[in-house]
Amino acid sequence: MTIVKYMTIKYNKIMIIYRPFWDTMRSRGETTYSLIYKHGISSATIDRMKKGKGISTAKIDDFCRILNCKVEDIIEYVK
């Protein structure tokens, strides 16, 4: 049981974070409101990002297009 518990904790650890996204969004003059109502991003996607949950690569592509940036301006890998 200890091994299963350890593996669960290990695999639930967040490795991709969205810290760069919030900085990029701010520097481009966008808000969550404008992403939702001007660009059609769902509030559920924004909520998932705020909670550190996964989003699709299609959404990352959308953000790169909207914010005119690179993938590394949206997500960051943390060991």
Distance bins in CASP14 RR format, pairs under 12 A and 6 or more apart:
PFRMAT RR
TARGET T0000
AUTHOR 0000-0000-0000
RMODE 2
METHOD distances of the structure
MODEL  1
1 7 0 0 0 0 0 1 0 0 0 0 0
1 8 0 0 0 0 0 1 0 0 0 0 0
2 8 0 0 0 0 0 1 0 0 0 0 0
2 9 0 0 0 0 0 1 0 0 0 0 0
3 9 0 0 0 0 0 1 0 0 0 0 0
3 10 0 0 0 0 0 1 0 0 0 0 0
4 10 0 0 0 0 0 1 0 0 0 0 0
4 11 0 0 0 0 0 1 0 0 0 0 0
5 11 0 0 0 0 0 1 0 0 0 0 0
5 12 0 0 0 0 0 1 0 0 0 0 0
6 12 0 0 0 0 0 1 0 0 0 0 0
6 13 0 0 0 0 0 1 0 0 0 0 0
7 13 0 0 0 0 0 1 0 0 0 0 0
12 52 0 0 0 0 0 1 0 0 0 0 0
12 53 0 0 0 0 0 1 0 0 0 0 0
13 52 0 0 0 0 0 1 0 0 0 0 0
13 78 0 0 0 0 1 0 0 0 0 0 0
13 79 0 0 0 0 1 0 0 0 0 0 0
14 49 0 0 0 0 0 1 0 0 0 0 0
14 51 0 0 0 0 1 0 0 0 0 0 0
14 52 1 0 0 1 0 0 0 0 0 0 0
14 53 0 0 0 0 1 0 0 0 0 0 0
14 54 0 0 0 0 1 0 0 0 0 0 0
14 75 0 0 0 0 0 1 0 0 0 0 0
14 76 0 0 0 0 0 1 0 0 0 0 0
14 77 0 0 0 0 0 1 0 0 0 0 0
14 78 1 0 0 1 0 0 0 0 0 0 0
14 79 0 0 0 0 0 1 0 0 0 0 0
15 52 0 0 0 0 0 1 0 0 0 0 0
15 54 0 0 0 0 0 1 0 0 0 0 0
15 75 0 0 0 0 0 1 0 0 0 0 0
15 76 0 0 0 0 1 0 0 0 0 0 0
15 77 1 0 0 1 0 0 0 0 0 0 0
15 78 1 0 0 1 0 0 0 0 0 0 0
15 79 1 0 0 1 0 0 0 0 0 0 0
16 48 0 0 0 0 0 1 0 0 0 0 0
16 49 0 0 0 0 0 1 0 0 0 0 0
16 52 0 0 0 0 1 0 0 0 0 0 0
16 53 0 0 0 0 1 0 0 0 0 0 0
16 54 1 0 0 1 0 0 0 0 0 0 0
16 55 0 0 0 0 1 0 0 0 0 0 0
16 57 0 0 0 0 0 1 0 0 0 0 0
16 60 0 0 0 0 1 0 0 0 0 0 0
16 71 0 0 0 0 0 1 0 0 0 0 0
16 72 0 0 0 0 0 1 0 0 0 0 0
16 74 0 0 0 0 1 0 0 0 0 0 0
16 75 1 0 1 0 0 0 0 0 0 0 0
16 76 1 0 0 1 0 0 0 0 0 0 0
16 77 1 0 1 0 0 0 0 0 0 0 0
16 78 1 0 0 1 0 0 0 0 0 0 0
16 79 0 0 0 0 0 1 0 0 0 0 0
17 23 0 0 0 0 0 1 0 0 0 0 0
17 49 0 0 0 0 1 0 0 0 0 0 0
17 50 0 0 0 0 0 1 0 0 0 0 0
17 51 0 0 0 0 0 1 0 0 0 0 0
17 52 1 0 0 1 0 0 0 0 0 0 0
17 53 0 0 0 0 0 1 0 0 0 0 0
17 54 0 0 0 0 0 1 0 0 0 0 0
17 55 0 0 0 0 0 1 0 0 0 0 0
17 72 0 0 0 0 0 1 0 0 0 0 0
17 74 0 0 0 0 0 1 0 0 0 0 0
17 75 1 0 0 1 0 0 0 0 0 0 0
17 76 1 0 1 0 0 0 0 0 0 0 0
17 77 0 0 0 0 1 0 0 0 0 0 0
17 78 1 0 1 0 0 0 0 0 0 0 0
17 79 0 0 0 0 0 1 0 0 0 0 0
18 24 0 0 0 0 1 0 0 0 0 0 0
18 25 0 0 0 0 1 0 0 0 0 0 0
18 45 0 0 0 0 0 1 0 0 0 0 0
18 46 0 0 0 0 0 1 0 0 0 0 0
18 47 0 0 0 0 0 1 0 0 0 0 0
18 48 0 0 0 0 1 0 0 0 0 0 0
18 49 1 0 1 0 0 0 0 0 0 0 0
18 50 0 0 0 0 1 0 0 0 0 0 0
18 51 0 0 0 0 1 0 0 0 0 0 0
18 52 1 0 0 1 0 0 0 0 0 0 0
18 53 0 0 0 0 1 0 0 0 0 0 0
18 54 0 0 0 0 1 0 0 0 0 0 0
18 55 0 0 0 0 1 0 0 0 0 0 0
18 59 0 0 0 0 0 1 0 0 0 0 0
18 60 0 0 0 0 1 0 0 0 0 0 0
18 63 0 0 0 0 1 0 0 0 0 0 0
18 71 0 0 0 0 0 1 0 0 0 0 0
18 72 0 0 0 0 0 1 0 0 0 0 0
18 73 0 0 0 0 0 1 0 0 0 0 0
18 74 1 0 0 1 0 0 0 0 0 0 0
18 75 1 0 0 1 0 0 0 0 0 0 0
18 76 1 0 0 1 0 0 0 0 0 0 0
18 77 0 0 0 0 0 1 0 0 0 0 0
18 78 0 0 0 0 0 1 0 0 0 0 0
19 25 0 0 0 0 0 1 0 0 0 0 0
19 26 0 0 0 0 0 1 0 0 0 0 0
19 49 0 0 0 0 0 1 0 0 0 0 0
19 50 0 0 0 0 0 1 0 0 0 0 0
19 52 0 0 0 0 0 1 0 0 0 0 0
19 72 0 0 0 0 0 1 0 0 0 0 0
19 73 0 0 0 0 0 1 0 0 0 0 0
19 74 0 0 0 0 1 0 0 0 0 0 0
19 75 0 0 0 0 1 0 0 0 0 0 0
19 76 1 0 1 0 0 0 0 0 0 0 0
19 77 0 0 0 0 0 1 0 0 0 0 0
19 78 0 0 0 0 1 0 0 0 0 0 0
20 26 0 0 0 0 0 1 0 0 0 0 0
20 27 0 0 0 0 0 1 0 0 0 0 0
20 49 0 0 0 0 0 1 0 0 0 0 0
20 60 0 0 0 0 0 1 0 0 0 0 0
20 63 0 0 0 0 0 1 0 0 0 0 0
20 64 0 0 0 0 0 1 0 0 0 0 0
20 67 0 0 0 0 0 1 0 0 0 0 0
20 69 0 0 0 0 1 0 0 0 0 0 0
20 70 0 0 0 0 1 0 0 0 0 0 0
20 71 0 0 0 0 1 0 0 0 0 0 0
20 72 1 0 0 1 0 0 0 0 0 0 0
20 73 1 0 1 0 0 0 0 0 0 0 0
20 74 1 0 0 1 0 0 0 0 0 0 0
20 75 1 0 0 1 0 0 0 0 0 0 0
20 76 1 0 1 0 0 0 0 0 0 0 0
20 77 0 0 0 0 0 1 0 0 0 0 0
20 78 0 0 0 0 0 1 0 0 0 0 0
21 27 0 0 0 0 0 1 0 0 0 0 0
21 28 0 0 0 0 0 1 0 0 0 0 0
21 30 0 0 0 0 0 1 0 0 0 0 0
21 32 0 0 0 0 0 1 0 0 0 0 0
21 35 0 0 0 0 0 1 0 0 0 0 0
21 41 0 0 0 0 0 1 0 0 0 0 0
21 45 0 0 0 0 0 1 0 0 0 0 0
21 46 0 0 0 0 1 0 0 0 0 0 0
21 48 0 0 0 0 0 1 0 0 0 0 0
21 49 1 0 0 1 0 0 0 0 0 0 0
21 50 0 0 0 0 0 1 0 0 0 0 0
21 52 0 0 0 0 0 1 0 0 0 0 0
21 55 0 0 0 0 1 0 0 0 0 0 0
21 59 0 0 0 0 0 1 0 0 0 0 0
21 60 0 0 0 0 1 0 0 0 0 0 0
21 62 0 0 0 0 0 1 0 0 0 0 0
21 63 1 0 0 1 0 0 0 0 0 0 0
21 64 0 0 0 0 0 1 0 0 0 0 0
21 66 0 0 0 0 0 1 0 0 0 0 0
21 67 0 0 0 0 1 0 0 0 0 0 0
21 69 0 0 0 0 1 0 0 0 0 0 0
21 70 0 0 0 0 0 1 0 0 0 0 0
21 71 0 0 0 0 0 1 0 0 0 0 0
21 72 0 0 0 0 0 1 0 0 0 0 0
21 73 1 0 0 1 0 0 0 0 0 0 0
21 74 1 0 1 0 0 0 0 0 0 0 0
21 75 1 0 0 1 0 0 0 0 0 0 0
21 76 0 0 0 0 1 0 0 0 0 0 0
22 28 0 0 0 0 0 1 0 0 0 0 0
22 29 0 0 0 0 0 1 0 0 0 0 0
22 30 0 0 0 0 0 1 0 0 0 0 0
22 31 0 0 0 0 0 1 0 0 0 0 0
22 32 0 0 0 0 1 0 0 0 0 0 0
22 35 0 0 0 0 0 1 0 0 0 0 0
22 46 0 0 0 0 0 1 0 0 0 0 0
22 49 0 0 0 0 1 0 0 0 0 0 0
22 50 0 0 0 0 1 0 0 0 0 0 0
22 52 0 0 0 0 0 1 0 0 0 0 0
22 63 0 0 0 0 0 1 0 0 0 0 0
22 67 0 0 0 0 0 1 0 0 0 0 0
22 73 0 0 0 0 0 1 0 0 0 0 0
22 74 0 0 0 0 1 0 0 0 0 0 0
22 75 0 0 0 0 0 1 0 0 0 0 0
22 76 0 0 0 0 0 1 0 0 0 0 0
23 29 0 0 0 0 0 1 0 0 0 0 0
23 30 0 0 0 0 0 1 0 0 0 0 0
23 67 0 0 0 0 0 1 0 0 0 0 0
23 69 0 0 0 0 0 1 0 0 0 0 0
23 72 0 0 0 0 0 1 0 0 0 0 0
23 73 0 0 0 0 1 0 0 0 0 0 0
23 74 0 0 0 0 0 1 0 0 0 0 0
23 75 0 0 0 0 0 1 0 0 0 0 0
23 76 0 0 0 0 0 1 0 0 0 0 0
24 30 0 0 0 0 1 0 0 0 0 0 0
24 35 0 0 0 0 0 1 0 0 0 0 0
24 60 0 0 0 0 0 1 0 0 0 0 0
24 63 0 0 0 0 1 0 0 0 0 0 0
24 64 0 0 0 0 1 0 0 0 0 0 0
24 66 0 0 0 0 0 1 0 0 0 0 0
24 67 1 0 1 0 0 0 0 0 0 0 0
24 68 0 0 0 0 1 0 0 0 0 0 0
24 69 1 0 1 0 0 0 0 0 0 0 0
24 70 0 0 0 0 1 0 0 0 0 0 0
24 71 0 0 0 0 0 1 0 0 0 0 0
24 72 0 0 0 0 1 0 0 0 0 0 0
24 73 1 0 1 0 0 0 0 0 0 0 0
24 74 1 0 0 1 0 0 0 0 0 0 0
24 75 0 0 0 0 0 1 0 0 0 0 0
24 76 0 0 0 0 0 1 0 0 0 0 0
25 31 1 0 0 1 0 0 0 0 0 0 0
25 32 1 0 0 1 0 0 0 0 0 0 0
25 33 0 0 0 0 0 1 0 0 0 0 0
25 34 0 0 0 0 1 0 0 0 0 0 0
25 35 1 0 0 1 0 0 0 0 0 0 0
25 39 0 0 0 0 0 1 0 0 0 0 0
25 41 0 0 0 0 0 1 0 0 0 0 0
25 46 0 0 0 0 0 1 0 0 0 0 0
25 49 0 0 0 0 0 1 0 0 0 0 0
25 50 0 0 0 0 0 1 0 0 0 0 0
25 63 0 0 0 0 1 0 0 0 0 0 0
25 64 0 0 0 0 0 1 0 0 0 0 0
25 66 0 0 0 0 1 0 0 0 0 0 0
25 67 1 0 0 1 0 0 0 0 0 0 0
25 68 0 0 0 0 0 1 0 0 0 0 0
25 69 0 0 0 0 1 0 0 0 0 0 0
25 73 0 0 0 0 1 0 0 0 0 0 0
25 74 0 0 0 0 1 0 0 0 0 0 0
26 32 0 0 0 0 0 1 0 0 0 0 0
26 34 0 0 0 0 0 1 0 0 0 0 0
26 35 0 0 0 0 0 1 0 0 0 0 0
26 67 0 0 0 0 0 1 0 0 0 0 0
26 73 0 0 0 0 0 1 0 0 0 0 0
27 67 0 0 0 0 1 0 0 0 0 0 0
27 68 0 0 0 0 0 1 0 0 0 0 0
27 69 0 0 0 0 1 0 0 0 0 0 0
27 73 0 0 0 0 1 0 0 0 0 0 0
28 34 0 0 0 0 1 0 0 0 0 0 0
28 35 0 0 0 0 0 1 0 0 0 0 0
28 39 0 0 0 0 0 1 0 0 0 0 0
28 63 0 0 0 0 0 1 0 0 0 0 0
28 64 0 0 0 0 0 1 0 0 0 0 0
28 65 0 0 0 0 0 1 0 0 0 0 0
28 66 0 0 0 0 1 0 0 0 0 0 0
28 67 1 0 1 0 0 0 0 0 0 0 0
28 68 1 0 0 1 0 0 0 0 0 0 0
28 69 1 0 0 1 0 0 0 0 0 0 0
28 73 0 0 0 0 1 0 0 0 0 0 0
28 74 0 0 0 0 0 1 0 0 0 0 0
29 35 0 0 0 0 0 1 0 0 0 0 0
29 38 0 0 0 0 0 1 0 0 0 0 0
29 66 0 0 0 0 0 1 0 0 0 0 0
29 67 0 0 0 0 1 0 0 0 0 0 0
29 68 0 0 0 0 0 1 0 0 0 0 0
30 36 0 0 0 0 0 1 0 0 0 0 0
30 37 0 0 0 0 0 1 0 0 0 0 0
30 38 0 0 0 0 1 0 0 0 0 0 0
30 39 0 0 0 0 1 0 0 0 0 0 0
30 41 0 0 0 0 1 0 0 0 0 0 0
30 46 0 0 0 0 0 1 0 0 0 0 0
30 63 0 0 0 0 1 0 0 0 0 0 0
30 66 1 0 0 1 0 0 0 0 0 0 0
30 67 1 0 0 1 0 0 0 0 0 0 0
30 68 0 0 0 0 0 1 0 0 0 0 0
30 69 0 0 0 0 0 1 0 0 0 0 0
31 37 0 0 0 0 1 0 0 0 0 0 0
31 38 0 0 0 0 1 0 0 0 0 0 0
31 39 0 0 0 0 0 1 0 0 0 0 0
31 41 0 0 0 0 0 1 0 0 0 0 0
31 46 0 0 0 0 0 1 0 0 0 0 0
31 67 0 0 0 0 0 1 0 0 0 0 0
32 38 0 0 0 0 0 1 0 0 0 0 0
32 39 0 0 0 0 0 1 0 0 0 0 0
32 40 0 0 0 0 0 1 0 0 0 0 0
32 41 0 0 0 0 1 0 0 0 0 0 0
32 42 0 0 0 0 0 1 0 0 0 0 0
32 43 0 0 0 0 1 0 0 0 0 0 0
32 44 0 0 0 0 0 1 0 0 0 0 0
32 45 0 0 0 0 1 0 0 0 0 0 0
32 46 1 0 1 0 0 0 0 0 0 0 0
32 47 0 0 0 0 1 0 0 0 0 0 0
32 49 0 0 0 0 1 0 0 0 0 0 0
32 50 0 0 0 0 1 0 0 0 0 0 0
32 63 0 0 0 0 0 1 0 0 0 0 0
33 39 0 0 0 0 0 1 0 0 0 0 0
33 40 0 0 0 0 0 1 0 0 0 0 0
33 41 0 0 0 0 0 1 0 0 0 0 0
33 43 0 0 0 0 1 0 0 0 0 0 0
33 46 0 0 0 0 1 0 0 0 0 0 0
34 40 0 0 0 0 1 0 0 0 0 0 0
34 41 0 0 0 0 1 0 0 0 0 0 0
34 46 0 0 0 0 0 1 0 0 0 0 0
34 66 0 0 0 0 1 0 0 0 0 0 0
34 67 0 0 0 0 0 1 0 0 0 0 0
35 41 1 0 1 0 0 0 0 0 0 0 0
35 42 0 0 0 0 1 0 0 0 0 0 0
35 43 0 0 0 0 1 0 0 0 0 0 0
35 45 0 0 0 0 1 0 0 0 0 0 0
35 46 1 0 0 1 0 0 0 0 0 0 0
35 47 0 0 0 0 0 1 0 0 0 0 0
35 49 0 0 0 0 0 1 0 0 0 0 0
35 59 0 0 0 0 0 1 0 0 0 0 0
35 62 0 0 0 0 1 0 0 0 0 0 0
35 63 0 0 0 0 1 0 0 0 0 0 0
35 65 0 0 0 0 0 1 0 0 0 0 0
35 66 1 0 0 1 0 0 0 0 0 0 0
35 67 0 0 0 0 1 0 0 0 0 0 0
36 42 1 0 0 1 0 0 0 0 0 0 0
36 43 1 0 1 0 0 0 0 0 0 0 0
36 44 0 0 0 0 1 0 0 0 0 0 0
36 45 0 0 0 0 1 0 0 0 0 0 0
36 46 1 0 0 1 0 0 0 0 0 0 0
36 47 0 0 0 0 0 1 0 0 0 0 0
36 66 0 0 0 0 0 1 0 0 0 0 0
37 43 0 0 0 0 1 0 0 0 0 0 0
37 46 0 0 0 0 0 1 0 0 0 0 0
38 66 0 0 0 0 1 0 0 0 0 0 0
39 45 0 0 0 0 0 1 0 0 0 0 0
39 46 0 0 0 0 0 1 0 0 0 0 0
39 59 0 0 0 0 0 1 0 0 0 0 0
39 62 1 0 0 1 0 0 0 0 0 0 0
39 63 0 0 0 0 1 0 0 0 0 0 0
39 65 0 0 0 0 1 0 0 0 0 0 0
39 66 1 0 1 0 0 0 0 0 0 0 0
39 67 0 0 0 0 1 0 0 0 0 0 0
40 46 0 0 0 0 0 1 0 0 0 0 0
40 59 0 0 0 0 0 1 0 0 0 0 0
40 62 0 0 0 0 1 0 0 0 0 0 0
40 63 0 0 0 0 0 1 0 0 0 0 0
40 65 0 0 0 0 0 1 0 0 0 0 0
40 66 0 0 0 0 1 0 0 0 0 0 0
41 47 0 0 0 0 0 1 0 0 0 0 0
41 48 0 0 0 0 0 1 0 0 0 0 0
41 49 0 0 0 0 1 0 0 0 0 0 0
41 55 0 0 0 0 1 0 0 0 0 0 0
41 56 0 0 0 0 0 1 0 0 0 0 0
41 58 0 0 0 0 0 1 0 0 0 0 0
41 59 1 0 0 1 0 0 0 0 0 0 0
41 60 0 0 0 0 0 1 0 0 0 0 0
41 61 0 0 0 0 0 1 0 0 0 0 0
41 62 1 0 0 1 0 0 0 0 0 0 0
41 63 1 0 0 1 0 0 0 0 0 0 0
41 65 0 0 0 0 0 1 0 0 0 0 0
41 66 1 0 0 1 0 0 0 0 0 0 0
41 67 0 0 0 0 0 1 0 0 0 0 0
42 48 0 0 0 0 1 0 0 0 0 0 0
42 49 0 0 0 0 0 1 0 0 0 0 0
42 55 0 0 0 0 0 1 0 0 0 0 0
42 56 0 0 0 0 0 1 0 0 0 0 0
42 59 0 0 0 0 1 0 0 0 0 0 0
42 62 0 0 0 0 0 1 0 0 0 0 0
43 49 0 0 0 0 0 1 0 0 0 0 0
43 50 0 0 0 0 0 1 0 0 0 0 0
44 50 0 0 0 0 0 1 0 0 0 0 0
44 51 0 0 0 0 0 1 0 0 0 0 0
44 53 0 0 0 0 0 1 0 0 0 0 0
44 54 0 0 0 0 0 1 0 0 0 0 0
44 55 0 0 0 0 1 0 0 0 0 0 0
44 56 0 0 0 0 0 1 0 0 0 0 0
44 59 0 0 0 0 0 1 0 0 0 0 0
45 51 0 0 0 0 0 1 0 0 0 0 0
45 52 0 0 0 0 0 1 0 0 0 0 0
45 53 0 0 0 0 1 0 0 0 0 0 0
45 54 0 0 0 0 1 0 0 0 0 0 0
45 55 1 0 1 0 0 0 0 0 0 0 0
45 56 0 0 0 0 1 0 0 0 0 0 0
45 58 0 0 0 0 0 1 0 0 0 0 0
45 59 1 0 1 0 0 0 0 0 0 0 0
45 60 0 0 0 0 0 1 0 0 0 0 0
45 62 0 0 0 0 1 0 0 0 0 0 0
45 63 0 0 0 0 1 0 0 0 0 0 0
45 66 0 0 0 0 0 1 0 0 0 0 0
45 74 0 0 0 0 0 1 0 0 0 0 0
46 52 0 0 0 0 0 1 0 0 0 0 0
46 53 0 0 0 0 0 1 0 0 0 0 0
46 55 0 0 0 0 1 0 0 0 0 0 0
46 59 0 0 0 0 0 1 0 0 0 0 0
46 62 0 0 0 0 0 1 0 0 0 0 0
46 63 0 0 0 0 0 1 0 0 0 0 0
47 53 0 0 0 0 1 0 0 0 0 0 0
47 54 0 0 0 0 0 1 0 0 0 0 0
47 55 0 0 0 0 0 1 0 0 0 0 0
48 54 1 0 1 0 0 0 0 0 0 0 0
48 55 1 0 1 0 0 0 0 0 0 0 0
48 56 0 0 0 0 1 0 0 0 0 0 0
48 59 0 0 0 0 1 0 0 0 0 0 0
49 55 1 0 0 1 0 0 0 0 0 0 0
49 56 0 0 0 0 0 1 0 0 0 0 0
49 59 0 0 0 0 1 0 0 0 0 0 0
49 60 0 0 0 0 0 1 0 0 0 0 0
49 63 0 0 0 0 1 0 0 0 0 0 0
49 74 0 0 0 0 1 0 0 0 0 0 0
49 75 0 0 0 0 1 0 0 0 0 0 0
52 75 0 0 0 0 0 1 0 0 0 0 0
52 76 0 0 0 0 0 1 0 0 0 0 0
52 78 0 0 0 0 0 1 0 0 0 0 0
53 59 0 0 0 0 0 1 0 0 0 0 0
54 60 0 0 0 0 1 0 0 0 0 0 0
54 74 0 0 0 0 0 1 0 0 0 0 0
54 75 0 0 0 0 1 0 0 0 0 0 0
55 61 0 0 0 0 0 1 0 0 0 0 0
55 62 0 0 0 0 1 0 0 0 0 0 0
55 63 0 0 0 0 1 0 0 0 0 0 0
55 74 0 0 0 0 1 0 0 0 0 0 0
55 75 0 0 0 0 1 0 0 0 0 0 0
56 62 0 0 0 0 1 0 0 0 0 0 0
56 63 0 0 0 0 0 1 0 0 0 0 0
56 75 0 0 0 0 0 1 0 0 0 0 0
57 63 0 0 0 0 0 1 0 0 0 0 0
57 64 0 0 0 0 0 1 0 0 0 0 0
57 71 0 0 0 0 1 0 0 0 0 0 0
57 74 0 0 0 0 0 1 0 0 0 0 0
57 75 0 0 0 0 0 1 0 0 0 0 0
58 64 0 0 0 0 0 1 0 0 0 0 0
58 65 0 0 0 0 0 1 0 0 0 0 0
59 65 0 0 0 0 0 1 0 0 0 0 0
59 66 0 0 0 0 0 1 0 0 0 0 0
59 71 0 0 0 0 0 1 0 0 0 0 0
59 74 0 0 0 0 1 0 0 0 0 0 0
59 75 0 0 0 0 0 1 0 0 0 0 0
60 66 0 0 0 0 0 1 0 0 0 0 0
60 67 0 0 0 0 0 1 0 0 0 0 0
60 69 0 0 0 0 0 1 0 0 0 0 0
60 70 0 0 0 0 0 1 0 0 0 0 0
60 71 1 0 0 1 0 0 0 0 0 0 0
60 72 0 0 0 0 0 1 0 0 0 0 0
60 73 0 0 0 0 0 1 0 0 0 0 0
60 74 1 0 1 0 0 0 0 0 0 0 0
60 75 1 0 0 1 0 0 0 0 0 0 0
61 67 0 0 0 0 0 1 0 0 0 0 0
61 69 0 0 0 0 0 1 0 0 0 0 0
61 70 0 0 0 0 0 1 0 0 0 0 0
61 71 0 0 0 0 1 0 0 0 0 0 0
61 74 0 0 0 0 1 0 0 0 0 0 0
61 75 0 0 0 0 0 1 0 0 0 0 0
62 68 0 0 0 0 0 1 0 0 0 0 0
62 69 0 0 0 0 0 1 0 0 0 0 0
62 71 0 0 0 0 0 1 0 0 0 0 0
62 74 0 0 0 0 1 0 0 0 0 0 0
63 69 1 0 0 1 0 0 0 0 0 0 0
63 70 0 0 0 0 0 1 0 0 0 0 0
63 71 0 0 0 0 1 0 0 0 0 0 0
63 72 0 0 0 0 0 1 0 0 0 0 0
63 73 0 0 0 0 1 0 0 0 0 0 0
63 74 1 0 1 0 0 0 0 0 0 0 0
63 75 0 0 0 0 1 0 0 0 0 0 0
64 70 1 0 0 1 0 0 0 0 0 0 0
64 71 1 0 0 1 0 0 0 0 0 0 0
64 72 0 0 0 0 1 0 0 0 0 0 0
64 73 1 0 0 1 0 0 0 0 0 0 0
64 74 1 0 0 1 0 0 0 0 0 0 0
64 75 0 0 0 0 0 1 0 0 0 0 0
65 71 0 0 0 0 0 1 0 0 0 0 0
65 74 0 0 0 0 0 1 0 0 0 0 0
66 73 0 0 0 0 0 1 0 0 0 0 0
66 74 0 0 0 0 0 1 0 0 0 0 0
67 73 1 0 0 1 0 0 0 0 0 0 0
67 74 1 0 0 1 0 0 0 0 0 0 0
68 74 0 0 0 0 0 1 0 0 0 0 0
69 75 0 0 0 0 0 1 0 0 0 0 0
70 76 0 0 0 0 0 1 0 0 0 0 0
71 77 0 0 0 0 0 1 0 0 0 0 0
END
